[in-house]
Every structure is written in C-alpha cells, then in structure tokens.
Amino acid sequence: MSSSSRRIPHSSVAALLAVGALIAGCSGSASDGDLPPRLETIRPSESPSPGFTHSAKTQIDAREVTGDGWNIQVPAKFEEQTVPGAEGTTTYRWIAPAAGSQPPLVAVVTDAKPRADAIEQSKTLEITTELDPKVKVTRSELEWPGAQRAILLQWTAPRQGATGGLTTWQLMVQVDSGLILNAVAIAPEADFASLGLAEVLSTFTPTS
C-alpha cells in the first residue's frame, strides 16, 4: 500500500487514537455462546440512525482496497496512508485531498490481539465520547457477514470555531476472539452525507 506525509487535523487523529487506546487498554473476551453478565448488561440496544446494513453494491467513483482479512470500497480520489499502531494493530487511512482544515477520512484499524470483547470496547468508547455533554452516541448491534458480532457507533461532535459538527461512524467487527476490525469514517457533518461515507462503511467486509 502507498503512503503519504499529509498532516491530519488533531480532531481526526484524536478519534483514531481513541480506537487504539481502547484496543490496548481493555482486558477479557467472550464468545456469543458464553456471554458473561458484565457484557450482557452493556449489550447495545439502540437502532442505527439512519438505518445501516452491509452492502455488496459497487459504489460510484470508488475503488476496492483489500487488506489482511478485510476489504472496503473507498472514494477513488482519497489519498492513502498506512501506519503501524500499538502491538498487534495497524491503521489504514484514506483522506480527501485539498479539503481544508478538516478533510474527510476513512480508516481501518486491525486488532489481531484484542484484549476485550467488541461489546466492552464499544461501551467504553461510548462513555468516553459522551464525557462531552454536547455529544450523544448511538450504539447499535448489527448482523454482519463474517462477524461473530458487529457494533456501530454514531455521533456528531461540535467543532471549535467552525459551523456544523464533525460526524464519526465507527463499525466494530469482531471476527472471533482473536480478531477485531474497526472501520471508521470521519467528516464535517455536511460532507459526510455528500460523500456517501455511510455507503462506504457499508461495503466493509471481513474476508478471513
């Protein structure tokens, strides 16, 4: 995969670092057939807004990217970056070119050594994100091909000195107890819709 030295705004970096911090900072895992009470009680119960399901449809003006155990269609003009993360993780990023101080981006974070179940990771992310009283996270459990379970988190946070919020959707796909894949889309609120980033995330598919 190719790389770029383009600088990413602090807010986008913080969102991606939050993924890595959750991966590195939790402990314990479980399968669907043996879900302990501590996970059952925090299982997502909301519905995505708007509705969201997996799609195998080819996206217009997109290219398919394949990684180790996954593939996704990303906007053809987005520039690619790949960086190593914490132990067992890799972050792949695609960023909109020349898009101002907050360029839209799509990212995939692979965690080959998860220290927590996706349910626990998603609940922790919900709690930490909602420390900002202006932010409300929607956390939903989905059916997803190739996944033991999949959880979607959606929120929009205010941007300092800017009109409109910054929208983030994060899809956590737990393939099994030894692999969790995170697909993330981040963009200013209006750009998120116009670029079809929800549709981009819907193409994320585990292949391992």
Secondary structure, DSSP 8 states (H G I E B T S, - for coil): ---------HHHHHHHHHHHHHHHH------GGG--HHHHTT---B--SS---------TTEEEEEETTEEEEEETT-EEEEEE-STTEEEEEEE-TT-TTS--EEEEEEESS-SS-HHHHHHHHHHHHTTSTT---EEEEE--TT-SEEEEEEEEEE-TTSSSEEEEEEEEEEEETTEEEEEEEEEEHHHHHHTTHHHHHHT-EE--
